[in-house]
Amino acid sequence: MTKEQVKKILDRVLTWPAERQADVAHMVELMEEQDQSGLRLTDEQVAEVERRLADPNPRFLTLEEMRERFARRRA
């Protein structure tokens, strides 16, 4: 996206109601905060997230199943 395209979008945003403009400002602030964060996923973690998101039938564990798994790890 070019600077000119960004400027056109921002010009449109300035025509929106104040509340919506505040929403945009907040979103941009959040993006800036993320850029400042030192937290990053490794390539392996990214691959795992993508794998899980691609699963059309994810399996969720019950609370009891999770407790059993944690208990086995502690043993």
mmCIF file of the N, C-alpha and C atoms, coordinates in Angstrom:
data_MODEL
# 
_entry.id   MODEL 
# 
loop_
_atom_site.group_PDB 
_atom_site.id 
_atom_site.type_symbol 
_atom_site.label_atom_id 
_atom_site.label_alt_id 
_atom_site.label_comp_id 
_atom_site.label_asym_id 
_atom_site.label_entity_id 
_atom_site.label_seq_id 
_atom_site.pdbx_PDB_ins_code 
_atom_site.Cartn_x 
_atom_site.Cartn_y 
_atom_site.Cartn_z 
_atom_site.occupancy 
_atom_site.B_iso_or_equiv 
_atom_site.pdbx_formal_charge 
_atom_site.auth_seq_id 
_atom_site.auth_comp_id 
_atom_site.auth_asym_id 
_atom_site.auth_atom_id 
_atom_site.pdbx_PDB_model_num 
ATOM 1   N N  . MET A 1 1  ? 0.851   -1.174  0.000  1.00 0.00 ? 1  MET A N  1 
ATOM 2   C CA . MET A 1 1  ? 0.000   0.000   0.000  1.00 0.00 ? 1  MET A CA 1 
ATOM 3   C C  . MET A 1 1  ? 0.896   1.236   0.000  1.00 0.00 ? 1  MET A C  1 
ATOM 4   N N  . THR A 1 2  ? 0.555   2.167   -0.821 1.00 0.00 ? 2  THR A N  1 
ATOM 5   C CA . THR A 1 2  ? 1.370   3.381   -0.940 1.00 0.00 ? 2  THR A CA 1 
ATOM 6   C C  . THR A 1 2  ? 0.959   4.403   0.121  1.00 0.00 ? 2  THR A C  1 
ATOM 7   N N  . LYS A 1 3  ? 1.823   5.378   0.335  1.00 0.00 ? 3  LYS A N  1 
ATOM 8   C CA . LYS A 1 3  ? 1.507   6.448   1.275  1.00 0.00 ? 3  LYS A CA 1 
ATOM 9   C C  . LYS A 1 3  ? 0.256   7.206   0.829  1.00 0.00 ? 3  LYS A C  1 
ATOM 10  N N  . GLU A 1 4  ? 0.117   7.383   -0.463 1.00 0.00 ? 4  GLU A N  1 
ATOM 11  C CA . GLU A 1 4  ? -1.049  8.094   -0.985 1.00 0.00 ? 4  GLU A CA 1 
ATOM 12  C C  . GLU A 1 4  ? -2.341  7.329   -0.670 1.00 0.00 ? 4  GLU A C  1 
ATOM 13  N N  . GLN A 1 5  ? -2.302  6.017   -0.798 1.00 0.00 ? 5  GLN A N  1 
ATOM 14  C CA . GLN A 1 5  ? -3.478  5.204   -0.462 1.00 0.00 ? 5  GLN A CA 1 
ATOM 15  C C  . GLN A 1 5  ? -3.811  5.326   1.024  1.00 0.00 ? 5  GLN A C  1 
ATOM 16  N N  . VAL A 1 6  ? -2.783  5.310   1.857  1.00 0.00 ? 6  VAL A N  1 
ATOM 17  C CA . VAL A 1 6  ? -3.000  5.451   3.301  1.00 0.00 ? 6  VAL A CA 1 
ATOM 18  C C  . VAL A 1 6  ? -3.604  6.820   3.599  1.00 0.00 ? 6  VAL A C  1 
ATOM 19  N N  . LYS A 1 7  ? -3.074  7.857   2.968  1.00 0.00 ? 7  LYS A N  1 
ATOM 20  C CA . LYS A 1 7  ? -3.606  9.204   3.183  1.00 0.00 ? 7  LYS A CA 1 
ATOM 21  C C  . LYS A 1 7  ? -5.071  9.290   2.786  1.00 0.00 ? 7  LYS A C  1 
ATOM 22  N N  . LYS A 1 8  ? -5.452  8.661   1.680  1.00 0.00 ? 8  LYS A N  1 
ATOM 23  C CA . LYS A 1 8  ? -6.850  8.675   1.247  1.00 0.00 ? 8  LYS A CA 1 
ATOM 24  C C  . LYS A 1 8  ? -7.749  8.004   2.284  1.00 0.00 ? 8  LYS A C  1 
ATOM 25  N N  . ILE A 1 9  ? -7.274  6.901   2.819  1.00 0.00 ? 9  ILE A N  1 
ATOM 26  C CA . ILE A 1 9  ? -8.055  6.194   3.849  1.00 0.00 ? 9  ILE A CA 1 
ATOM 27  C C  . ILE A 1 9  ? -8.200  7.079   5.082  1.00 0.00 ? 9  ILE A C  1 
ATOM 28  N N  . LEU A 1 10 ? -7.099  7.687   5.506  1.00 0.00 ? 10 LEU A N  1 
ATOM 29  C CA . LEU A 1 10 ? -7.155  8.536   6.695  1.00 0.00 ? 10 LEU A CA 1 
ATOM 30  C C  . LEU A 1 10 ? -8.046  9.750   6.467  1.00 0.00 ? 10 LEU A C  1 
ATOM 31  N N  . ASP A 1 11 ? -8.048  10.285  5.272  1.00 0.00 ? 11 ASP A N  1 
ATOM 32  C CA . ASP A 1 11 ? -8.957  11.396  4.955  1.00 0.00 ? 11 ASP A CA 1 
ATOM 33  C C  . ASP A 1 11 ? -10.407 10.958  5.100  1.00 0.00 ? 11 ASP A C  1 
ATOM 34  N N  . ARG A 1 12 ? -10.717 9.738   4.673  1.00 0.00 ? 12 ARG A N  1 
ATOM 35  C CA . ARG A 1 12 ? -12.079 9.215   4.830  1.00 0.00 ? 12 ARG A CA 1 
ATOM 36  C C  . ARG A 1 12 ? -12.418 9.027   6.302  1.00 0.00 ? 12 ARG A C  1 
ATOM 37  N N  . VAL A 1 13 ? -11.448 8.531   7.064  1.00 0.00 ? 13 VAL A N  1 
ATOM 38  C CA . VAL A 1 13 ? -11.665 8.313   8.495  1.00 0.00 ? 13 VAL A CA 1 
ATOM 39  C C  . VAL A 1 13 ? -12.041 9.632   9.178  1.00 0.00 ? 13 VAL A C  1 
ATOM 40  N N  . LEU A 1 14 ? -11.425 10.710  8.750  1.00 0.00 ? 14 LEU A N  1 
ATOM 41  C CA . LEU A 1 14 ? -11.714 12.018  9.357  1.00 0.00 ? 14 LEU A CA 1 
ATOM 42  C C  . LEU A 1 14 ? -13.143 12.488  9.109  1.00 0.00 ? 14 LEU A C  1 
ATOM 43  N N  . THR A 1 15 ? -13.850 11.859  8.194  1.00 0.00 ? 15 THR A N  1 
ATOM 44  C CA . THR A 1 15 ? -15.256 12.205  7.949  1.00 0.00 ? 15 THR A CA 1 
ATOM 45  C C  . THR A 1 15 ? -16.198 11.374  8.808  1.00 0.00 ? 15 THR A C  1 
ATOM 46  N N  . TRP A 1 16 ? -15.677 10.384  9.500  1.00 0.00 ? 16 TRP A N  1 
ATOM 47  C CA . TRP A 1 16 ? -16.491 9.508   10.330 1.00 0.00 ? 16 TRP A CA 1 
ATOM 48  C C  . TRP A 1 16 ? -16.872 10.210  11.644 1.00 0.00 ? 16 TRP A C  1 
ATOM 49  N N  . PRO A 1 17 ? -17.858 9.669   12.343 1.00 0.00 ? 17 PRO A N  1 
ATOM 50  C CA . PRO A 1 17 ? -18.197 10.195  13.677 1.00 0.00 ? 17 PRO A CA 1 
ATOM 51  C C  . PRO A 1 17 ? -17.002 10.041  14.627 1.00 0.00 ? 17 PRO A C  1 
ATOM 52  N N  . ALA A 1 18 ? -16.942 10.928  15.609 1.00 0.00 ? 18 ALA A N  1 
ATOM 53  C CA . ALA A 1 18 ? -15.812 10.953  16.550 1.00 0.00 ? 18 ALA A CA 1 
ATOM 54  C C  . ALA A 1 18 ? -15.578 9.604   17.223 1.00 0.00 ? 18 ALA A C  1 
ATOM 55  N N  . GLU A 1 19 ? -16.650 8.912   17.568 1.00 0.00 ? 19 GLU A N  1 
ATOM 56  C CA . GLU A 1 19 ? -16.502 7.615   18.250 1.00 0.00 ? 19 GLU A CA 1 
ATOM 57  C C  . GLU A 1 19 ? -15.779 6.602   17.361 1.00 0.00 ? 19 GLU A C  1 
ATOM 58  N N  . ARG A 1 20 ? -16.120 6.581   16.073 1.00 0.00 ? 20 ARG A N  1 
ATOM 59  C CA . ARG A 1 20 ? -15.457 5.653   15.148 1.00 0.00 ? 20 ARG A CA 1 
ATOM 60  C C  . ARG A 1 20 ? -14.002 6.069   14.930 1.00 0.00 ? 20 ARG A C  1 
ATOM 61  N N  . GLN A 1 21 ? -13.729 7.358   14.893 1.00 0.00 ? 21 GLN A N  1 
ATOM 62  C CA . GLN A 1 21 ? -12.348 7.824   14.760 1.00 0.00 ? 21 GLN A CA 1 
ATOM 63  C C  . GLN A 1 21 ? -11.527 7.385   15.974 1.00 0.00 ? 21 GLN A C  1 
ATOM 64  N N  . ALA A 1 22 ? -12.142 7.449   17.157 1.00 0.00 ? 22 ALA A N  1 
ATOM 65  C CA . ALA A 1 22 ? -11.460 6.990   18.370 1.00 0.00 ? 22 ALA A CA 1 
ATOM 66  C C  . ALA A 1 22 ? -11.157 5.500   18.289 1.00 0.00 ? 22 ALA A C  1 
ATOM 67  N N  . ASP A 1 23 ? -12.065 4.736   17.699 1.00 0.00 ? 23 ASP A N  1 
ATOM 68  C CA . ASP A 1 23 ? -11.834 3.297   17.512 1.00 0.00 ? 23 ASP A CA 1 
ATOM 69  C C  . ASP A 1 23 ? -10.607 3.059   16.640 1.00 0.00 ? 23 ASP A C  1 
ATOM 70  N N  . VAL A 1 24 ? -10.513 3.813   15.552 1.00 0.00 ? 24 VAL A N  1 
ATOM 71  C CA . VAL A 1 24 ? -9.365  3.667   14.645 1.00 0.00 ? 24 VAL A CA 1 
ATOM 72  C C  . VAL A 1 24 ? -8.070  4.038   15.376 1.00 0.00 ? 24 VAL A C  1 
ATOM 73  N N  . ALA A 1 25 ? -8.105  5.140   16.106 1.00 0.00 ? 25 ALA A N  1 
ATOM 74  C CA . ALA A 1 25 ? -6.913  5.569   16.838 1.00 0.00 ? 25 ALA A CA 1 
ATOM 75  C C  . ALA A 1 25 ? -6.478  4.506   17.838 1.00 0.00 ? 25 ALA A C  1 
ATOM 76  N N  . HIS A 1 26 ? -7.449  3.919   18.521 1.00 0.00 ? 26 HIS A N  1 
ATOM 77  C CA . HIS A 1 26 ? -7.132  2.876   19.497 1.00 0.00 ? 26 HIS A CA 1 
ATOM 78  C C  . HIS A 1 26 ? -6.508  1.655   18.814 1.00 0.00 ? 26 HIS A C  1 
ATOM 79  N N  . MET A 1 27 ? -7.057  1.275   17.683 1.00 0.00 ? 27 MET A N  1 
ATOM 80  C CA . MET A 1 27 ? -6.509  0.117   16.955 1.00 0.00 ? 27 MET A CA 1 
ATOM 81  C C  . MET A 1 27 ? -5.058  0.381   16.535 1.00 0.00 ? 27 MET A C  1 
ATOM 82  N N  . VAL A 1 28 ? -4.800  1.583   16.060 1.00 0.00 ? 28 VAL A N  1 
ATOM 83  C CA . VAL A 1 28 ? -3.435  1.928   15.643 1.00 0.00 ? 28 VAL A CA 1 
ATOM 84  C C  . VAL A 1 28 ? -2.500  1.923   16.848 1.00 0.00 ? 28 VAL A C  1 
ATOM 85  N N  . GLU A 1 29 ? -2.973  2.428   17.983 1.00 0.00 ? 29 GLU A N  1 
ATOM 86  C CA . GLU A 1 29 ? -2.155  2.398   19.196 1.00 0.00 ? 29 GLU A CA 1 
ATOM 87  C C  . GLU A 1 29 ? -1.829  0.968   19.609 1.00 0.00 ? 29 GLU A C  1 
ATOM 88  N N  . LEU A 1 30 ? -2.809  0.080   19.514 1.00 0.00 ? 30 LEU A N  1 
ATOM 89  C CA . LEU A 1 30 ? -2.569  -1.328  19.848 1.00 0.00 ? 30 LEU A CA 1 
ATOM 90  C C  . LEU A 1 30 ? -1.531  -1.944  18.913 1.00 0.00 ? 30 LEU A C  1 
ATOM 91  N N  . MET A 1 31 ? -1.613  -1.598  17.635 1.00 0.00 ? 31 MET A N  1 
ATOM 92  C CA . MET A 1 31 ? -0.644  -2.111  16.668 1.00 0.00 ? 31 MET A CA 1 
ATOM 93  C C  . MET A 1 31 ? 0.764   -1.617  17.008 1.00 0.00 ? 31 MET A C  1 
ATOM 94  N N  . GLU A 1 32 ? 0.862   -0.355  17.404 1.00 0.00 ? 32 GLU A N  1 
ATOM 95  C CA . GLU A 1 32 ? 2.172   0.191   17.781 1.00 0.00 ? 32 GLU A CA 1 
ATOM 96  C C  . GLU A 1 32 ? 2.713   -0.512  19.020 1.00 0.00 ? 32 GLU A C  1 
ATOM 97  N N  . GLU A 1 33 ? 1.841   -0.781  19.990 1.00 0.00 ? 33 GLU A N  1 
ATOM 98  C CA . GLU A 1 33 ? 2.271   -1.510  21.186 1.00 0.00 ? 33 GLU A CA 1 
ATOM 99  C C  . GLU A 1 33 ? 2.791   -2.899  20.822 1.00 0.00 ? 33 GLU A C  1 
ATOM 100 N N  . GLN A 1 34 ? 2.099   -3.575  19.912 1.00 0.00 ? 34 GLN A N  1 
ATOM 101 C CA . GLN A 1 34 ? 2.539   -4.906  19.488 1.00 0.00 ? 34 GLN A CA 1 
ATOM 102 C C  . GLN A 1 34 ? 3.910   -4.832  18.832 1.00 0.00 ? 34 GLN A C  1 
ATOM 103 N N  . ASP A 1 35 ? 4.136   -3.800  18.049 1.00 0.00 ? 35 ASP A N  1 
ATOM 104 C CA . ASP A 1 35 ? 5.434   -3.654  17.386 1.00 0.00 ? 35 ASP A CA 1 
ATOM 105 C C  . ASP A 1 35 ? 6.559   -3.457  18.395 1.00 0.00 ? 35 ASP A C  1 
ATOM 106 N N  . GLN A 1 36 ? 6.242   -2.870  19.542 1.00 0.00 ? 36 GLN A N  1 
ATOM 107 C CA . GLN A 1 36 ? 7.248   -2.624  20.576 1.00 0.00 ? 36 GLN A CA 1 
ATOM 108 C C  . GLN A 1 36 ? 7.517   -3.852  21.436 1.00 0.00 ? 36 GLN A C  1 
ATOM 109 N N  . SER A 1 37 ? 6.624   -4.820  21.379 1.00 0.00 ? 37 SER A N  1 
ATOM 110 C CA . SER A 1 37 ? 6.752   -6.012  22.212 1.00 0.00 ? 37 SER A CA 1 
ATOM 111 C C  . SER A 1 37 ? 7.918   -6.874  21.735 1.00 0.00 ? 37 SER A C  1 
ATOM 112 N N  . GLY A 1 38 ? 8.633   -7.420  22.684 1.00 0.00 ? 38 GLY A N  1 
ATOM 113 C CA . GLY A 1 38 ? 9.721   -8.330  22.365 1.00 0.00 ? 38 GLY A CA 1 
ATOM 114 C C  . GLY A 1 38 ? 9.245   -9.771  22.189 1.00 0.00 ? 38 GLY A C  1 
ATOM 115 N N  . LEU A 1 39 ? 7.957   -9.997  22.417 1.00 0.00 ? 39 LEU A N  1 
ATOM 116 C CA . LEU A 1 39 ? 7.414   -11.349 22.310 1.00 0.00 ? 39 LEU A CA 1 
ATOM 117 C C  . LEU A 1 39 ? 7.163   -11.702 20.853 1.00 0.00 ? 39 LEU A C  1 
ATOM 118 N N  . ARG A 1 40 ? 7.703   -12.810 20.432 1.00 0.00 ? 40 ARG A N  1 
ATOM 119 C CA . ARG A 1 40 ? 7.514   -13.281 19.063 1.00 0.00 ? 40 ARG A CA 1 
ATOM 120 C C  . ARG A 1 40 ? 7.371   -14.798 19.090 1.00 0.00 ? 40 ARG A C  1 
ATOM 121 N N  . LEU A 1 41 ? 6.555   -15.315 18.174 1.00 0.00 ? 41 LEU A N  1 
ATOM 122 C CA . LEU A 1 41 ? 6.442   -16.762 18.034 1.00 0.00 ? 41 LEU A CA 1 
ATOM 123 C C  . LEU A 1 41 ? 7.613   -17.271 17.213 1.00 0.00 ? 41 LEU A C  1 
ATOM 124 N N  . THR A 1 42 ? 8.071   -18.463 17.567 1.00 0.00 ? 42 THR A N  1 
ATOM 125 C CA . THR A 1 42 ? 9.091   -19.102 16.751 1.00 0.00 ? 42 THR A CA 1 
ATOM 126 C C  . THR A 1 42 ? 8.415   -19.639 15.490 1.00 0.00 ? 42 THR A C  1 
ATOM 127 N N  . ASP A 1 43 ? 9.212   -20.027 14.509 1.00 0.00 ? 43 ASP A N  1 
ATOM 128 C CA . ASP A 1 43 ? 8.649   -20.619 13.288 1.00 0.00 ? 43 ASP A CA 1 
ATOM 129 C C  . ASP A 1 43 ? 7.842   -21.874 13.615 1.00 0.00 ? 43 ASP A C  1 
ATOM 130 N N  . GLU A 1 44 ? 8.337   -22.660 14.575 1.00 0.00 ? 44 GLU A N  1 
ATOM 131 C CA . GLU A 1 44 ? 7.618   -23.867 14.985 1.00 0.00 ? 44 GLU A CA 1 
ATOM 132 C C  . GLU A 1 44 ? 6.272   -23.521 15.605 1.00 0.00 ? 44 GLU A C  1 
ATOM 133 N N  . GLN A 1 45 ? 6.234   -22.487 16.427 1.00 0.00 ? 45 GLN A N  1 
ATOM 134 C CA . GLN A 1 45 ? 4.981   -22.084 17.057 1.00 0.00 ? 45 GLN A CA 1 
ATOM 135 C C  . GLN A 1 45 ? 3.983   -21.569 16.015 1.00 0.00 ? 45 GLN A C  1 
ATOM 136 N N  . VAL A 1 46 ? 4.470   -20.803 15.059 1.00 0.00 ? 46 VAL A N  1 
ATOM 137 C CA . VAL A 1 46 ? 3.605   -20.310 13.990 1.00 0.00 ? 46 VAL A CA 1 
ATOM 138 C C  . VAL A 1 46 ? 3.017   -21.487 13.225 1.00 0.00 ? 46 VAL A C  1 
ATOM 139 N N  . ALA A 1 47 ? 3.851   -22.468 12.906 1.00 0.00 ? 47 ALA A N  1 
ATOM 140 C CA . ALA A 1 47 ? 3.382   -23.643 12.180 1.00 0.00 ? 47 ALA A CA 1 
ATOM 141 C C  . ALA A 1 47 ? 2.323   -24.391 12.982 1.00 0.00 ? 47 ALA A C  1 
ATOM 142 N N  . GLU A 1 48 ? 2.517   -24.494 14.290 1.00 0.00 ? 48 GLU A N  1 
ATOM 143 C CA . GLU A 1 48 ? 1.553   -25.187 15.139 1.00 0.00 ? 48 GLU A CA 1 
ATOM 144 C C  . GLU A 1 48 ? 0.222   -24.437 15.187 1.00 0.00 ? 48 GLU A C  1 
ATOM 145 N N  . VAL A 1 49 ? 0.271   -23.132 15.310 1.00 0.00 ? 49 VAL A N  1 
ATOM 146 C CA . VAL A 1 49 ? -0.957  -22.328 15.305 1.00 0.00 ? 49 VAL A CA 1 
ATOM 147 C C  . VAL A 1 49 ? -1.691  -22.515 13.982 1.00 0.00 ? 49 VAL A C  1 
ATOM 148 N N  . GLU A 1 50 ? -0.961  -22.447 12.882 1.00 0.00 ? 50 GLU A N  1 
ATOM 149 C CA . GLU A 1 50 ? -1.582  -22.620 11.569 1.00 0.00 ? 50 GLU A CA 1 
ATOM 150 C C  . GLU A 1 50 ? -2.188  -24.012 11.418 1.00 0.00 ? 50 GLU A C  1 
ATOM 151 N N  . ARG A 1 51 ? -1.488  -25.026 11.933 1.00 0.00 ? 51 ARG A N  1 
ATOM 152 C CA . ARG A 1 51 ? -2.001  -26.392 11.870 1.00 0.00 ? 51 ARG A CA 1 
ATOM 153 C C  . ARG A 1 51 ? -3.312  -26.507 12.637 1.00 0.00 ? 51 ARG A C  1 
ATOM 154 N N  . ARG A 1 52 ? -3.324  -25.927 13.819 1.00 0.00 ? 52 ARG A N  1 
ATOM 155 C CA . ARG A 1 52 ? -4.528  -26.028 14.648 1.00 0.00 ? 52 ARG A CA 1 
ATOM 156 C C  . ARG A 1 52 ? -5.690  -25.243 14.049 1.00 0.00 ? 52 ARG A C  1 
ATOM 157 N N  . LEU A 1 53 ? -5.408  -24.095 13.478 1.00 0.00 ? 53 LEU A N  1 
ATOM 158 C CA . LEU A 1 53 ? -6.468  -23.303 12.861 1.00 0.00 ? 53 LEU A CA 1 
ATOM 159 C C  . LEU A 1 53 ? -7.032  -23.995 11.620 1.00 0.00 ? 53 LEU A C  1 
ATOM 160 N N  . ALA A 1 54 ? -6.219  -24.781 10.961 1.00 0.00 ? 54 ALA A N  1 
ATOM 161 C CA . ALA A 1 54 ? -6.645  -25.459 9.738  1.00 0.00 ? 54 ALA A CA 1 
ATOM 162 C C  . ALA A 1 54 ? -7.490  -26.698 10.024 1.00 0.00 ? 54 ALA A C  1 
ATOM 163 N N  . ASP A 1 55 ? -7.476  -27.185 11.261 1.00 0.00 ? 55 ASP A N  1 
ATOM 164 C CA . ASP A 1 55 ? -8.236  -28.389 11.617 1.00 0.00 ? 55 ASP A CA 1 
ATOM 165 C C  . ASP A 1 55 ? -9.730  -28.084 11.571 1.00 0.00 ? 55 ASP A C  1 
ATOM 166 N N  . PRO A 1 56 ? -10.480 -28.711 10.655 1.00 0.00 ? 56 PRO A N  1 
ATOM 167 C CA . PRO A 1 56 ? -11.911 -28.412 10.543 1.00 0.00 ? 56 PRO A CA 1 
ATOM 168 C C  . PRO A 1 56 ? -12.730 -28.979 11.702 1.00 0.00 ? 56 PRO A C  1 
ATOM 169 N N  . ASN A 1 57 ? -12.174 -29.937 12.425 1.00 0.00 ? 57 ASN A N  1 
ATOM 170 C CA . ASN A 1 57 ? -12.881 -30.562 13.547 1.00 0.00 ? 57 ASN A CA 1 
ATOM 171 C C  . ASN A 1 57 ? -11.987 -30.600 14.783 1.00 0.00 ? 57 ASN A C  1 
ATOM 172 N N  . PRO A 1 58 ? -11.728 -29.429 15.372 1.00 0.00 ? 58 PRO A N  1 
ATOM 173 C CA . PRO A 1 58 ? -10.837 -29.442 16.540 1.00 0.00 ? 58 PRO A CA 1 
ATOM 174 C C  . PRO A 1 58 ? -11.469 -30.213 17.701 1.00 0.00 ? 58 PRO A C  1 
ATOM 175 N N  . ARG A 1 59 ? -10.640 -30.862 18.474 1.00 0.00 ? 59 ARG A N  1 
ATOM 176 C CA . ARG A 1 59 ? -11.132 -31.622 19.616 1.00 0.00 ? 59 ARG A CA 1 
ATOM 177 C C  . ARG A 1 59 ? -10.844 -30.821 20.877 1.00 0.00 ? 59 ARG A C  1 
ATOM 178 N N  . PHE A 1 60 ? -11.870 -30.598 21.646 1.00 0.00 ? 60 PHE A N  1 
ATOM 179 C CA . PHE A 1 60 ? -11.723 -29.881 22.903 1.00 0.00 ? 60 PHE A CA 1 
ATOM 180 C C  . PHE A 1 60 ? -11.800 -30.874 24.041 1.00 0.00 ? 60 PHE A C  1 
ATOM 181 N N  . LEU A 1 61 ? -10.975 -30.644 25.042 1.00 0.00 ? 61 LEU A N  1 
ATOM 182 C CA . LEU A 1 61 ? -10.966 -31.526 26.197 1.00 0.00 ? 61 LEU A CA 1 
ATOM 183 C C  . LEU A 1 61 ? -11.910 -30.991 27.261 1.00 0.00 ? 61 LEU A C  1 
ATOM 184 N N  . THR A 1 62 ? -12.508 -31.906 27.983 1.00 0.00 ? 62 THR A N  1 
ATOM 185 C CA . THR A 1 62 ? -13.319 -31.500 29.121 1.00 0.00 ? 62 THR A CA 1 
ATOM 186 C C  . THR A 1 62 ? -12.386 -31.111 30.260 1.00 0.00 ? 62 THR A C  1 
ATOM 187 N N  . LEU A 1 63 ? -12.949 -30.452 31.261 1.00 0.00 ? 63 LEU A N  1 
ATOM 188 C CA . LEU A 1 63 ? -12.154 -30.072 32.424 1.00 0.00 ? 63 LEU A CA 1 
ATOM 189 C C  . LEU A 1 63 ? -11.572 -31.312 33.093 1.00 0.00 ? 63 LEU A C  1 
ATOM 190 N N  . GLU A 1 64 ? -12.353 -32.359 33.173 1.00 0.00 ? 64 GLU A N  1 
ATOM 191 C CA . GLU A 1 64 ? -11.879 -33.605 33.792 1.00 0.00 ? 64 GLU A CA 1 
ATOM 192 C C  . GLU A 1 64 ? -10.716 -34.211 32.992 1.00 0.00 ? 64 GLU A C  1 
ATOM 193 N N  . GLU A 1 65 ? -10.808 -34.189 31.674 1.00 0.00 ? 65 GLU A N  1 
ATOM 194 C CA . GLU A 1 65 ? -9.714  -34.716 30.839 1.00 0.00 ? 65 GLU A CA 1 
ATOM 195 C C  . GLU A 1 65 ? -8.435  -33.899 31.044 1.00 0.00 ? 65 GLU A C  1 
ATOM 196 N N  . MET A 1 66 ? -8.576  -32.591 31.172 1.00 0.00 ? 66 MET A N  1 
ATOM 197 C CA . MET A 1 66 ? -7.389  -31.756 31.402 1.00 0.00 ? 66 MET A CA 1 
ATOM 198 C C  . MET A 1 66 ? -6.768  -32.064 32.759 1.00 0.00 ? 66 MET A C  1 
ATOM 199 N N  . ARG A 1 67 ? -7.609  -32.226 33.757 1.00 0.00 ? 67 ARG A N  1 
ATOM 200 C CA . ARG A 1 67 ? -7.089  -32.545 35.093 1.00 0.00 ? 67 ARG A CA 1 
ATOM 201 C C  . ARG A 1 67 ? -6.330  -33.871 35.068 1.00 0.00 ? 67 ARG A C  1 
ATOM 202 N N  . GLU A 1 68 ? -6.874  -34.848 34.346 1.00 0.00 ? 68 GLU A N  1 
ATOM 203 C CA . GLU A 1 68 ? -6.202  -36.148 34.238 1.00 0.00 ? 68 GLU A CA 1 
ATOM 204 C C  . GLU A 1 68 ? -4.844  -35.999 33.561 1.00 0.00 ? 68 GLU A C  1 
ATOM 205 N N  . ARG A 1 69 ? -4.786  -35.212 32.500 1.00 0.00 ? 69 ARG A N  1 
ATOM 206 C CA . ARG A 1 69 ? -3.507  -35.008 31.800 1.00 0.00 ? 69 ARG A CA 1 
ATOM 207 C C  . ARG A 1 69 ? -2.480  -34.339 32.707 1.00 0.00 ? 69 ARG A C  1 
ATOM 208 N N  . PHE A 1 70 ? -2.906  -33.312 33.417 1.00 0.00 ? 70 PHE A N  1 
ATOM 209 C CA . PHE A 1 70 ? -1.982  -32.632 34.328 1.00 0.00 ? 70 PHE A CA 1 
ATOM 210 C C  . PHE A 1 70 ? -1.521  -33.565 35.441 1.00 0.00 ? 70 PHE A C  1 
ATOM 211 N N  . ALA A 1 71 ? -2.437  -34.387 35.941 1.00 0.00 ? 71 ALA A N  1 
ATOM 212 C CA . ALA A 1 71 ? -2.086  -35.327 36.995 1.00 0.00 ? 71 ALA A CA 1 
ATOM 213 C C  . ALA A 1 71 ? -1.046  -36.324 36.509 1.00 0.00 ? 71 ALA A C  1 
ATOM 214 N N  . ARG A 1 72 ? -1.201  -36.796 35.270 1.00 0.00 ? 72 ARG A N  1 
ATOM 215 C CA . ARG A 1 72 ? -0.228  -37.744 34.703 1.00 0.00 ? 72 ARG A CA 1 
ATOM 216 C C  . ARG A 1 72 ? 1.153   -37.080 34.564 1.00 0.00 ? 72 ARG A C  1 
ATOM 217 N N  . ARG A 1 73 ? 1.180   -35.814 34.203 1.00 0.00 ? 73 ARG A N  1 
ATOM 218 C CA . ARG A 1 73 ? 2.470   -35.128 34.038 1.00 0.00 ? 73 ARG A CA 1 
ATOM 219 C C  . ARG A 1 73 ? 3.182   -34.931 35.362 1.00 0.00 ? 73 ARG A C  1 
ATOM 220 N N  . ARG A 1 74 ? 2.407   -34.706 36.404 1.00 0.00 ? 74 ARG A N  1 
ATOM 221 C CA . ARG A 1 74 ? 2.999   -34.506 37.729 1.00 0.00 ? 74 ARG A CA 1 
ATOM 222 C C  . ARG A 1 74 ? 3.511   -35.798 38.325 1.00 0.00 ? 74 ARG A C  1 
ATOM 223 N N  . ALA A 1 75 ? 2.961   -36.906 37.885 1.00 0.00 ? 75 ALA A N  1 
ATOM 224 C CA . ALA A 1 75 ? 3.316   -38.219 38.466 1.00 0.00 ? 75 ALA A CA 1 
ATOM 225 C C  . ALA A 1 75 ? 4.693   -38.665 38.048 1.00 0.00 ? 75 ALA A C  1 
# 
